[in-house]
């Protein structure tokens, strides 16, 4: 029972951690796209 609890907690931790990294990279791409668009407008 305790071994299963540990495995479940580790899996949950890794899924949350990996999900947070994916979300952060996705948001980072969105922000970079917005910044590049703004820079292009300034050049014009």
N, C-alpha and C positions, 0 to 999 in steps of 0.2 A: 504493500500500500504506500509506504513512504517513498520507495523507489519510483513508483508511478507518479506520485505527486511531484517529485523532483524533476522527472522527465517532462511532465506537462508544463511546469513552471519555466523550465529552460526553453522549451519550444515556444511558449507564449512570449518570453522575453525576446527571442530571436526574431519571431514574426513581427513584433511591435517595432523592434530596432530596425529591421530591414525595411519595413513599411515606412517608417519615419524618414529613412535615407531616400527611398524612392520619392516620397512626397516632397522632400526638400529639393531634390534634384529637379523635379518637375516644376516646382515653383521658381527655382533659380532660372530655368530655361525661359519661363514666361517673363520674368523680370528683365532678363537680358534682351529678349526680343523687343520689349517695350522701350528699353533704353536705346537700342540700336535704331529703332524707328524715330525716336526723339532726336538723336544725333543727325540722322539724315535730313530731318526737317530743318535743323539749324544750318546745315550746309547749304540748303536751297535758299 
